[in-house]
Amino acid sequence: MSEGLRDRKKHETRKTISDVATRLFIRNGFEDVTIADIAAEARVAKMTVTNHFPRKEDLVFDIRADFAAWPAALIRDSAFHDTRELYFEALGAEHALVGFSGPGFVRMIKESPVLTNALHEMHREREAALVDLLVRRHPEEDVTPVLAAAHLATVLRVLFQEVFDRTLEAEGTVVDQVWPIAEQAFEQLEPAYGRY
């Protein structure tokens, strides 16, 4: 088997396991589904599941690495302006990185302390990536780059929560409801951190 084919097969297996797990978690509750249940439904060995997903919550948050790296990995010039632009692009596209998912998925996370904690951890990882970027870009400054990153990360976290909450309310489109809130949040932040 060629390396490209092997990688594709590995990716397909990972996606199948994640999709099966998410479906079972939404239907039965995160805490009530076992790795054995997932392996049986996905028709793989338990070890295959744990090789791809070391922790049970990783099955839900299979975008964790992308979530933590975004937007720091895409910032080119201005951390503030690029983050704002990236946010509105993702909001308009209803991307998972800013909180879009189905009501069942949102409910599953809100009902599970383990998943709620994992999501908080992911937001902290995102903040750490922004802190790292801004500290490297502004080594001559003391705490201001850290504060700028923390404020940007907080805005992203609050807006993520708005998307989550409004997904469950199901009144009107989430994008139309969150867009003006996001505009207000970034406008309030710009006087202090727009230069970053």
C-alpha positions in Angstrom: 0.0 0.0 0.0 1.4 3.4 -1.0 2.0 6.1 1.7 -0.6 8.3 0.1 -3.2 5.6 0.1 -2.3 4.6 3.7 -2.7 8.3 4.8 -6.1 8.5 3.0 -7.3 5.3 4.6 -6.2 6.5 8.0 -8.0 9.8 7.5 -11.2 8.0 6.4 -11.1 5.7 9.4 -10.6 8.7 11.8 -13.5 10.5 10.2 -15.8 7.5 10.4 -15.0 6.9 14.0 -15.6 10.6 14.9 -18.9 10.7 13.0 -20.1 7.5 14.6 -19.1 8.7 18.1 -20.8 12.1 17.6 -24.0 10.4 16.4 -24.0 8.1 19.5 -23.1 10.9 21.9 -25.9 13.1 20.6 -28.4 10.2 20.8 -27.4 8.6 24.1 -25.4 11.3 26.0 -21.6 11.6 26.1 -21.3 9.9 29.5 -23.4 6.9 28.6 -21.5 5.9 25.5 -18.4 3.8 25.9 -15.3 3.4 23.7 -16.5 -0.2 23.1 -19.9 1.1 21.9 -18.1 3.3 19.4 -15.7 0.6 18.2 -18.6 -1.8 17.7 -20.7 0.7 15.7 -17.7 1.9 13.6 -16.6 -1.8 13.1 -13.1 -1.2 14.3 -11.1 -2.4 17.3 -11.2 -0.5 20.6 -7.5 0.1 20.2 -8.1 1.7 16.8 -10.4 4.2 18.4 -7.9 5.1 21.2 -5.0 5.3 18.7 -6.9 8.0 16.8 -8.5 9.6 19.8 -6.5 9.2 23.1 -9.2 10.9 25.2 -12.9 10.3 24.9 -13.7 14.0 24.5 -11.3 14.1 21.5 -13.9 12.2 19.6 -16.3 15.2 19.9 -13.6 17.9 19.3 -11.8 16.4 16.4 -11.1 20.0 15.2 -9.2 20.8 18.4 -5.8 21.5 16.8 -7.4 23.8 14.2 -9.5 25.5 16.9 -6.5 26.3 19.1 -4.4 27.5 16.2 -7.1 29.7 14.7 -6.8 32.7 14.2 -3.1 33.0 15.3 -1.9 30.7 12.5 -3.6 32.9 9.8 -2.6 36.4 11.1 -0.3 38.1 8.7 -0.1 41.8 9.5 -2.3 43.1 12.3 -3.4 40.7 15.0 -6.5 42.8 15.8 -7.6 43.6 12.2 -6.8 40.2 10.8 -8.6 38.5 13.7 -11.6 40.7 13.1 -11.6 40.0 9.3 -11.1 36.2 9.9 -13.9 36.2 12.5 -16.5 37.8 10.1 -15.5 35.5 7.3 -16.0 32.5 9.6 -19.3 33.9 10.9 -20.6 34.4 7.4 -19.6 30.9 6.5 -21.2 29.5 9.7 -17.9 27.7 10.5 -17.5 25.4 13.5 -14.4 27.3 14.6 -16.7 30.2 15.7 -19.4 27.9 17.3 -21.7 26.7 14.5 -23.1 23.2 14.9 -26.5 21.6 15.2 -28.7 22.0 18.2 -28.1 18.4 19.2 -24.4 18.9 19.3 -24.7 22.1 21.4 -27.1 20.4 23.8 -24.7 17.5 24.2 -21.8 19.8 25.1 -23.9 21.9 27.5 -25.2 18.8 29.3 -21.7 17.3 29.8 -19.3 18.7 32.4 -16.4 16.8 30.7 -17.2 18.4 27.3 -17.8 21.8 28.8 -14.4 21.7 30.5 -12.7 20.4 27.3 -14.2 23.4 25.4 -12.9 25.8 28.0 -9.5 24.2 27.7 -9.6 24.7 23.9 -10.4 28.4 24.4 -7.4 28.6 26.7 -5.2 26.9 24.1 -6.4 29.5 21.5 -5.5 32.3 23.9 -2.1 30.8 24.5 -1.4 30.7 20.7 -2.4 34.4 20.4 -0.2 35.3 23.4 2.7 33.5 21.9 2.3 35.3 18.6 2.0 38.8 20.1 4.8 38.3 22.6 7.1 37.2 19.7 6.1 40.2 17.6 6.5 42.7 20.5 9.3 41.4 22.7 10.2 44.9 23.8 6.9 45.4 25.5 6.0 44.0 28.9 2.4 42.9 29.6 0.5 44.7 26.9 0.8 42.0 24.2 -0.4 39.4 26.7 -3.4 41.7 27.5 -4.2 42.3 23.9 -4.2 38.5 23.2 -6.3 37.9 26.3 -8.9 40.5 25.2 -9.0 39.1 21.6 -9.4 35.6 22.9 -12.1 36.7 25.3 -14.1 38.4 22.5 -13.8 35.2 20.4 -15.0 33.1 23.4 -17.9 35.3 24.2 -19.0 35.4 20.5 -18.6 31.6 20.3 -21.0 31.3 23.3 -23.4 33.6 21.6 -23.5 31.4 18.6 -24.0 28.3 20.8 -26.8 29.9 22.9 -28.6 31.2 19.8 -28.4 27.8 18.1 -30.6 26.4 20.8 -33.1 29.3 20.7 -33.7 28.8 17.0 -35.4 32.2 16.4 -34.1 33.8 13.2 -30.7 33.2 11.7 -27.8 33.0 14.1 -25.5 35.0 11.8 -27.9 38.0 11.7 -28.2 38.0 15.4 -24.5 37.6 16.2 -23.1 40.0 13.5 -24.0 43.3 15.3 -22.8 41.9 18.6 -19.5 41.0 17.0 -19.2 44.4 15.4 -19.8 46.1 18.8 -17.3 43.8 20.5 -14.5 44.5 18.1 -15.3 48.3 18.0 -14.9 48.4 21.8 -11.6 46.6 21.6 -10.1 48.6 18.7 -9.1 51.9 20.6 -7.0 49.9 23.1 -5.5 47.2 20.8 -6.1 48.2 17.2 -2.4 48.8 16.8 -1.5 45.1 17.4 
